Amino acid sequence: MRVPYINLGLQYQGDKAEIIQKVADLIDSGMFILGSEVKQFEETFAQICQTKYAVGVANGTDALVLALKSMGIGEGDEVITAPNSYLASASSIALCGATPVFADVRDDFNINPAEVEKKITSNTKAIIAVHLTGRPASMDKINEIAYKYNLVVIEDAAQAIGAEYKGKKVGGLGNLGCFSLHPLKNLAAAGDAGMITTDDESLYEWLLKARTHGMKSRDECEFWSLNSRLDALQAAILNVKVKRLDEWTNRRREIAFKYISALSDYVKVPTDNSDIKSVYHTFIIQTEDRDELQAYLAKRGIDTKVHYPIAIHQQEAAKNIPSSSEAYPETERQINQILSLPVYPELSDDQVNYVIEKVTEFFKK
């Protein structure tokens, strides 16, 4: 049996006709920049995240950059984040002229609040809490620390749309929430797209200008900024796909729970508890036999990935960041043990069972 790690074309099959009609209508309208499709999707997205406002931007990295800039973060400032995330969590800080400061993670892959507090200095201005794998970070403790030291909290929720922490949706748990809608994400555009969420009207108004060169009207520029608008074409596609988000999330969780039930005796698996609802953007197991297991599965037609084999502080781009020279024991332990199994909604039960069969077969042998 063949089990690809992802199959992006499958998720369009049920909605292809409606999407094609949406695209045709958009072409006929000529409304290619912003417009009603973008506005509709922003309103829907804000409802999903239980926030007052959502602003569509070009991609998830721009979302982080603009969120940081909206809070005045720049040269001389420090922002604390996790070293085990996708590199955009840190690169967005550097792109604003600020300095990324890394704090180690816990065994659930999310930033350790105790380590965050150790890294705070007089230059610290913000914490970027990454909800890695679709599992919410410990937002109560992070917000307590932020309140204590008067810091901004930005959620990097790129992997976590629809996830919940103590009954509240991610994206509304800090000052701003940042999302990627890249084709690999749980809610995916047919290209790059991003969103920023907030309950702060003044931030919302600033972001509307900031995504369009800082212009307050067609002819007047209030401040220098990016050109980072959510394409109307992507918004039109997302307005169709978003209707199936709950269905897709439930299927991801169903697959994850099958893996957890069947594999917990053989590998370290993720855990859920009453405080969180993970949306399983990735399903990451941990084992000291990772490389051998990955090779074993590959020979049997099962694709797996490592998210991520090189931590951010180990990247060449990070060599001049002071905190990159430090050790992060939990992050570095995980790098050698983590393996992502296929978990996308279009997997058949037969494919899921085949993955389970071959993982258990490996350990039994």
HELIX and SHEET records of a PDB file:
HELIX    1   1 LEU A    8  ASP A   15  5                                   8    
HELIX    2   2 LYS A   16  SER A   29  1                                  14    
HELIX    3   3 SER A   36  CYS A   49  1                                  14    
HELIX    4   4 GLY A   60  SER A   70  1                                  11    
HELIX    5   5 ALA A   88  LEU A   95  1                                   8    
HELIX    6   6 PRO A  113  LYS A  118  1                                   6    
HELIX    7   7 LEU A  132  GLY A  134  5                                   3    
HELIX    8   8 MET A  139  TYR A  149  1                                  11    
HELIX    9   9 GLU A  201  ALA A  210  1                                  10    
HELIX   10  10 ALA A  232  LYS A  241  1                                  10    
HELIX   11  11 VAL A  242  ARG A  244  5                                   3    
HELIX   12  12 LEU A  245  LEU A  263  1                                  19    
HELIX   13  13 ARG A  290  LYS A  299  1                                  10    
HELIX   14  14 ILE A  312  GLN A  314  5                                   3    
HELIX   15  15 GLU A  316  ALA A  318  5                                   3    
HELIX   16  16 PRO A  322  SER A  325  5                                   4    
HELIX   17  17 PRO A  329  ILE A  335  1                                   7    
HELIX   18  18 ASP A  349  LYS A  364  1                                  16    
SHEET    1   A 7 TYR A  53  VAL A  57  0                                        
SHEET    2   A 7 GLY A 194  THR A 198 -1                                        
SHEET    3   A 7 LEU A 176  SER A 180 -1                                        
SHEET    4   A 7 VAL A 152  ASP A 156  1                                        
SHEET    5   A 7 THR A 124  VAL A 130  1                                        
SHEET    6   A 7 GLU A  78  THR A  81  1                                        
SHEET    7   A 7 THR A  99  PHE A 102  1                                        
SHEET    1   B 3 LYS A 168  LYS A 169  0                                        
SHEET    2   B 3 GLU A 164  TYR A 165 -1                                        
SHEET    3   B 3 ILE A 276  LYS A 277 -1                                        
SHEET    1   C 2 PHE A 283  GLN A 286  0                                        
SHEET    2   C 2 ILE A 338  LEU A 341 -1                                        
END                                                                             
